[in-house]
């Protein structure tokens, strides 16, 4: 079994990756709200939650219906 420190490091690494992939991306939520992801939180009760610029509140990341895809070129 990995040590607690190793598990915590892995969790933080995954969280940082999720932040990098989501912050600044345009999204549409299942309830129709749309905008750019402003911040990402790790909530012990709900998992990852996001805030959208211009909308009050935080939503579970699972409510993202569409996320802008990065274009390379």
N, C-alpha and C positions, 0 to 999 in steps of 0.2 A: 504494500500500500504506500503510495507517495506520501511524503511528509506534508504537514499542513502548510508549510512555507511554499513548497512546490505547487500545491493545489492553488494557493492564493495567488501566486505568480502567474499561473496559467489562466486563472479567471481574469485577472487584471489585464493580461495580454489580449485575451479575447475581447474584453470590453473596449480596450484602446483600438483594436481593429474595427469593431463595430462603429465607434465614433468616427474613425477615419473614413469609413465607407458611407456613413449616413449624413454627417454634418455638411451642410451646404448643398445637398441634393434636393431636387424638386420631388415632392411626393403628393399622392392623392390617397386619402384615407377611405376606408369603407363607408364612412358616414358622409362622404362628399367634400370634407374639408380638404383644401389644397394649399400648398405653399412650400417653403424651403425649410428643411430641418435646421433648427437653431441650436439644439443641444440634445444630449443623450444622457440618461440617468440609469443607474442600476438600482432597482427598487426590490427590496427583499420579499415583498408580497406579490409583485406583479412581473418581475423580471425587467427587461429593458423597456424604458419609456422614452418618448421623444416629445419635444416641444416644436411647434411650427411657428415661424416668424409671422406675426400679425394675428395670431389666435391665442387666446388665453387658455391655459391648461396643459396637461401632459397626457399622452396617449400611449397605450401599449404598442410596441413595435409590430406586433402581430396584426394591427389594424391597417398597415400599409398595403394598399391595393396596387399601387404602381410607384416605382422609384425611377427617377431619371437615370438613364444609362450613360456612362461616360463615353465620349467619342474620342477615338485616337486618330490623329491625322494631322 
